[in-house]
């Protein structure tokens, strides 16, 4: 039979575990950024990232890597929209 103190300690451990943010791998999200085909799609990924980053635990370096990937992909796609004159 558990003592009351053991029960409280286990309950506190469960609460602490639930409060900790989940640790995630960013490789899948970076792949989604690369697979994005439109600037609007990148904008949607940015919105998702801004809400999701509050729920998970990532390092500062990973945060910078994701933000740079989003900005770079958006710039890449917007430069593709600018039509270059065709030479005949």
C-alpha positions as protocol buffer text, in pm:
chain_id: "A"
residue {
  index: 1
  type: UNK
  ca { x: 0 y: 0 z: 0 }
}
residue {
  index: 2
  type: UNK
  ca { x: 128 y: 347 z: -88 }
}
residue {
  index: 3
  type: UNK
  ca { x: 175 y: 609 z: 173 }
}
residue {
  index: 4
  type: UNK
  ca { x: 12 y: 946 z: 130 }
}
residue {
  index: 5
  type: UNK
  ca { x: 351 y: 1115 z: 75 }
}
residue {
  index: 6
  type: UNK
  ca { x: 438 y: 866 z: -201 }
}
residue {
  index: 7
  type: UNK
  ca { x: 104 y: 933 z: -366 }
}
residue {
  index: 8
  type: UNK
  ca { x: 165 y: 1311 z: -357 }
}
residue {
  index: 9
  type: UNK
  ca { x: 516 y: 1274 z: -495 }
}
residue {
  index: 10
  type: UNK
  ca { x: 393 y: 1061 z: -785 }
}
residue {
  index: 11
  type: UNK
  ca { x: 113 y: 1309 z: -856 }
}
residue {
  index: 12
  type: UNK
  ca { x: 360 y: 1600 z: -861 }
}
residue {
  index: 13
  type: UNK
  ca { x: 586 y: 1408 z: -1100 }
}
residue {
  index: 14
  type: UNK
  ca { x: 293 y: 1349 z: -1336 }
}
residue {
  index: 15
  type: UNK
  ca { x: 199 y: 1718 z: -1329 }
}
residue {
  index: 16
  type: UNK
  ca { x: 558 y: 1825 z: -1397 }
}
residue {
  index: 17
  type: UNK
  ca { x: 584 y: 1580 z: -1687 }
}
residue {
  index: 18
  type: UNK
  ca { x: 261 y: 1712 z: -1836 }
}
residue {
  index: 19
  type: UNK
  ca { x: 379 y: 2074 z: -1807 }
}
residue {
  index: 20
  type: UNK
  ca { x: 704 y: 2011 z: -1993 }
}
residue {
  index: 21
  type: UNK
  ca { x: 699 y: 2093 z: -2361 }
}
residue {
  index: 22
  type: UNK
  ca { x: 744 y: 1812 z: -2605 }
}
residue {
  index: 23
  type: UNK
  ca { x: 1081 y: 1785 z: -2776 }
}
residue {
  index: 24
  type: UNK
  ca { x: 1046 y: 1760 z: -3153 }
}
residue {
  index: 25
  type: UNK
  ca { x: 1267 y: 1695 z: -3454 }
}
residue {
  index: 26
  type: UNK
  ca { x: 1257 y: 1970 z: -3713 }
}
residue {
  index: 27
  type: UNK
  ca { x: 1362 y: 1765 z: -4015 }
}
residue {
  index: 28
  type: UNK
  ca { x: 1005 y: 1688 z: -4116 }
}
residue {
  index: 29
  type: UNK
  ca { x: 901 y: 2052 z: -4099 }
}
residue {
  index: 30
  type: UNK
  ca { x: 1205 y: 2160 z: -4302 }
}
residue {
  index: 31
  type: UNK
  ca { x: 1105 y: 1904 z: -4564 }
}
residue {
  index: 32
  type: UNK
  ca { x: 755 y: 2054 z: -4576 }
}
residue {
  index: 33
  type: UNK
  ca { x: 905 y: 2399 z: -4629 }
}
residue {
  index: 34
  type: UNK
  ca { x: 1116 y: 2270 z: -4917 }
}
residue {
  index: 35
  type: UNK
  ca { x: 818 y: 2091 z: -5072 }
}
residue {
  index: 36
  type: UNK
  ca { x: 605 y: 2406 z: -5064 }
}
residue {
  index: 37
  type: UNK
  ca { x: 523 y: 2529 z: -5415 }
}
residue {
  index: 38
  type: UNK
  ca { x: 356 y: 2869 z: -5356 }
}
residue {
  index: 39
  type: UNK
  ca { x: 429 y: 3179 z: -5147 }
}
residue {
  index: 40
  type: UNK
  ca { x: 83 y: 3142 z: -4994 }
}
residue {
  index: 41
  type: UNK
  ca { x: 175 y: 2793 z: -4880 }
}
residue {
  index: 42
  type: UNK
  ca { x: 488 y: 2926 z: -4711 }
}
residue {
  index: 43
  type: UNK
  ca { x: 276 y: 3191 z: -4539 }
}
residue {
  index: 44
  type: UNK
  ca { x: 47 y: 2917 z: -4407 }
}
residue {
  index: 45
  type: UNK
  ca { x: 348 y: 2724 z: -4278 }
}
residue {
  index: 46
  type: UNK
  ca { x: 471 y: 3041 z: -4104 }
}
residue {
  index: 47
  type: UNK
  ca { x: 135 y: 3080 z: -3930 }
}
residue {
  index: 48
  type: UNK
  ca { x: 144 y: 2716 z: -3823 }
}
residue {
  index: 49
  type: UNK
  ca { x: 502 y: 2751 z: -3699 }
}
residue {
  index: 50
  type: UNK
  ca { x: 424 y: 3059 z: -3491 }
}
residue {
  index: 51
  type: UNK
  ca { x: 148 y: 2876 z: -3304 }
}
residue {
  index: 52
  type: UNK
  ca { x: 328 y: 2542 z: -3278 }
}
residue {
  index: 53
  type: UNK
  ca { x: 657 y: 2687 z: -3148 }
}
residue {
  index: 54
  type: UNK
  ca { x: 475 y: 2791 z: -2831 }
}
residue {
  index: 55
  type: UNK
  ca { x: 371 y: 2430 z: -2765 }
}
residue {
  index: 56
  type: UNK
  ca { x: 701 y: 2249 z: -2826 }
}
residue {
  index: 57
  type: UNK
  ca { x: 1060 y: 2275 z: -2711 }
}
residue {
  index: 58
  type: UNK
  ca { x: 1319 y: 2363 z: -2976 }
}
residue {
  index: 59
  type: UNK
  ca { x: 1661 y: 2517 z: -2945 }
}
residue {
  index: 60
  type: UNK
  ca { x: 1743 y: 2870 z: -3055 }
}
residue {
  index: 61
  type: UNK
  ca { x: 1954 y: 2733 z: -3339 }
}
residue {
  index: 62
  type: UNK
  ca { x: 1662 y: 2524 z: -3465 }
}
residue {
  index: 63
  type: UNK
  ca { x: 1432 y: 2825 z: -3441 }
}
residue {
  index: 64
  type: UNK
  ca { x: 1671 y: 3033 z: -3650 }
}
residue {
  index: 65
  type: UNK
  ca { x: 1711 y: 2750 z: -3900 }
}
residue {
  index: 66
  type: UNK
  ca { x: 1335 y: 2722 z: -3948 }
}
residue {
  index: 67
  type: UNK
  ca { x: 1280 y: 3097 z: -3977 }
}
residue {
  index: 68
  type: UNK
  ca { x: 1565 y: 3125 z: -4229 }
}
residue {
  index: 69
  type: UNK
  ca { x: 1425 y: 2835 z: -4431 }
}
residue {
  index: 70
  type: UNK
  ca { x: 1081 y: 2997 z: -4439 }
}
residue {
  index: 71
  type: UNK
  ca { x: 1220 y: 3335 z: -4545 }
}
residue {
  index: 72
  type: UNK
  ca { x: 1450 y: 3178 z: -4804 }
}
residue {
  index: 73
  type: UNK
  ca { x: 1176 y: 2966 z: -4955 }
}
residue {
  index: 74
  type: UNK
  ca { x: 938 y: 3260 z: -4969 }
}
residue {
  index: 75
  type: UNK
  ca { x: 1203 y: 3470 z: -5144 }
}
residue {
  index: 76
  type: UNK
  ca { x: 1285 y: 3186 z: -5382 }
}
residue {
  index: 77
  type: UNK
  ca { x: 921 y: 3141 z: -5478 }
}
residue {
  index: 78
  type: UNK
  ca { x: 856 y: 3513 z: -5516 }
}
residue {
  index: 79
  type: UNK
  ca { x: 1161 y: 3552 z: -5742 }
}
residue {
  index: 80
  type: UNK
  ca { x: 1022 y: 3271 z: -5960 }
}
residue {
  index: 81
  type: UNK
  ca { x: 703 y: 3476 z: -6004 }
}
residue {
  index: 82
  type: UNK
  ca { x: 898 y: 3760 z: -6165 }
}
residue {
  index: 83
  type: UNK
  ca { x: 897 y: 3669 z: -6530 }
}
residue {
  index: 84
  type: UNK
  ca { x: 1226 y: 3703 z: -6707 }
}
residue {
  index: 85
  type: UNK
  ca { x: 1209 y: 3824 z: -7066 }
}
residue {
  index: 86
  type: UNK
  ca { x: 1245 y: 3538 z: -7308 }
}
residue {
  index: 87
  type: UNK
  ca { x: 1508 y: 3566 z: -7576 }
}
residue {
  index: 88
  type: UNK
  ca { x: 1424 y: 3455 z: -7927 }
}
